[in-house]
Amino acid sequence: MPEAAPGAKVTVVMFIDWQCPACRMVQFRDYPLNMRCNANVPVAMHPAACEAAVAVRLSREHGTSAVMIDWLFANQETLTPDSVRRAAATIGKVADFTARYAAVLNDVARDVAEGHGLEVGGTPTCFINGILARNDGGRSLFTPEEIRLAIETELRR
């Protein structure tokens, strides 16, 4: 589990996939649901998830990650690896996506490995202070209000 920021009383880690509709409301840790970059995914799922994770990471370097994330979520249903690469160039201002893809995907792989070690089975999956948070039914899907309440509980400890 990542270390908390200095002085933080609560650390929230969320593993997500950029094509996961429920992930639109959360803070992020990459867990793309695509067999090409996540060996823990048993079936073909989100075809552009690997490219999306790389696009967001590279766009952070250009100060364009917020617009890149907005574009990914707005276009979730139609994302392809090529459309994400084009958006990274135009929206994310990433000129070297192809050249840096493999190296950045290694960084994504660290999130994937961490998630697998924590038994992440889908997205979004939320940990609050290192504890897997689950709502009714054992699912790890939360509303912003449920996450806020869990954080407030941790702050009172």
N, C-alpha and C positions, 0 to 999 in steps of 0.2 A: 504494500500500500504506500502511496507517495506520502512524503512528509508534509505536515501542515506548514503553512506560511508562518513565519515568526510571529508569535503573539496570538495566533488563531486558536479559538476555543473549539471550533467545529470545522471539520474538513468534509466536504461533500465531493465524492467522485462518482461520475456518471459515465458508464460505457455506452456508446451510441453507434448508430449506423446512419449515414447522411440520407439514406432513402427510407428510413423508418418514420412513418407518420407520427407516432407518439413521441419521437425524439425532438420534435419542434419546440418543446417547452422547457428544455433543460440545459444545464452546463455540461461540457463535453469531455470525453475521453474516447479515442477511436476504438471501435470494435466493428469493422466493416463485415457485413454478412455476405461475403463473397469468397468462394473457395480459392480464388487466385491469390488472395492475400491473407486468408484466415483458414488454416487447415482444420479448424474446429467446426466449420460449417459443412454439414453432411450432404446438402443438396444445393443445386444452383439457385441463387436468390438474386439479390440486388446487383445488376450487371455493372454499374458504375461506382460502386461503393469504394473500391480501392482508389480510383482516380479522384473521387470526391474528398477522401481523407487527405490525399497529397495536395490537392488544390487548396484546401483550407489552410494547411500548414504553410505552403509557399506564399499564399496571399497575405498571411500575417506579416511576413517580411516587408510587404509593400504597403501595409496599413489598410488593406482592402478586404480583410477577412469578414467583416460584418456584411458587406455587400455580397461577397461570395457565398456566405452562409444563407443570406436571404434568398439569393438566386437558386441555390441548391434546394432549399425547402419549397420554394415556389414552383420548381420544376421537377419535383421528386418523381412523379409518375412517368415522366418521359426521358429521364436521364439515360445517356449512353456514355461509354468511355470517351467517344469523340466529342460529344456535346460538352462534357465537363472539361476536356482539354481546351476546347475553343473558348469556353467561358473563363477558364483560368487565365487565358491570354488577354481576353478583352475586358472582362469585369475585374478579375483579380490582378491584372497588370503583370502577370508572370510570363516573362519572355523565354525562360529556360525550363519549362515544365518537363519536356521529354528528356533533356539532358540530366535533370536532377531526380526524375521519378524514382528510379531504383534506390537511390540513397535515402530519399525521404520515406519511401515505403519501408525501409529498415527501421526507421523511427516509429512508424505505425505498428510494425511487428512487435515492438516492445510493449505497446499498449495491449495488443492482442494477447501476447504471452502473459502479461499481468492479469488480464481479464480471465483467461483460461485457468490460470492458477487459482483465481478466486471463484471459479466455477460459474462464470457468467455464461448463461445459456441463450440469451437473447438480448434485445435492446428495446427500450432503455432498461438498464440495470443500475440501481442506485445504492451507494454505500455512504453512510453517514458516520463519521468517526470510525471507519473501518468495519462497521457492522452492516451486513446486507439488510436493507430495509425492504420489507414486504407489506403489501396491503392485504385486504381480505382476499381469500382464495389462494394465497401463496404467490400471486403474481407480483412482479416488481415494477408495476406501473403506478405512477403517482400523479396526483394533481399538484399544482404549485402550492396549494393550501396544505396538503398533507406533508410536503417537503418542509414548508415553513414551520409547521407544528413539530416535526421531528427535530429540526434545528433548534427551536426554542426549548424543547425538552433537554437536548444536549447542553445548551447554554446554562440551564438551571442546575446541572449536576455539579 
